[in-house]
Amino acid sequence: MKKILAFITILILTDSIFSIEEGFHVPEPNLEVYEKLNQKLLYGEPKDAAYAAEELMFFNSRRAVRSLVKALRGPDNFPDSPRNTALVKFYSARALGYLGSPYAAKPLIEEYTMQQEKITEFKHEPKKSMAQISTGESLSSPFFFDKDDYTIPLATGEMLRALGRLEYTPEAENVLKDALKHKNSYIRASAADGLRLLERVENLGPLKEVVGSETDDYAKASELGAICTLERGATPSFKELTNMLSSDDPGARMKASHYLGEIDLRLAEVPLTKALEIEDDPIVYSQMKQDLKRIMAFKRPAHVEE
């Protein structure tokens, strides 16, 4: 079960990473380390390149943006190169999102557009079978068995979240809104995450339009979470989000808990406490416990919730 939920854990960790301030300068003592990471990103094995992308993200220098874009796209003349993997695309997209350079928007949109065309429908079943745990070659499943064997849907979803972290552009917003109607449920969920990160109340309409017809619990939890983040109050959508804590899908329960923790309304304390009492998945239990602690530590004044 831990391996089955690995992609969800990565998603939560992705959302939880502290905000990185924008920067352009690489301090001189670190220049040698930066250059080594840059070389690993562009010419290393997939595992090394992914590690380099993550380290460059924390280097907090936009000097890495062009190299990260190259890694995201893969070698121009060798599309079948072993380095052109979902693993590298995932970490490159995440780094581009956190570094926040407007330059990254166009390549992220282009790479997403190309990759999403390959992705097929995936039904997010509450009970997983081994057939759903895929290798990095899967074009439908976000699940993977080996920790380094990421799938294209997982990487493509991270591109959408990265777009949400960048400075607003109509082009990026339109891509995210269109992705809400993608045939793959994980892509729809990622689009909702991206719109939540974009923080524009104008997107409440598109989100509410799709959530009523959403059939996948994980995607629905993401859509409701985005709506509640933008509305910021004890709304009917907030009530629906708390109801997702009783979903049969552990991923949906985890996603709902994460959003409730972020929204910080004290009304979530009771449903989270009740959900925690009967939670049997250790990863979800840990997330709920963390989110409940956050809510109990910080409570908004009553008038904010009215």
Order of alpha helices (4+ residues) and beta strands (2+ residues): alpha-alpha-alpha-alpha-alpha-alpha-alpha-alpha-alpha-alpha-alpha-alpha-alpha-alpha-alpha-alpha
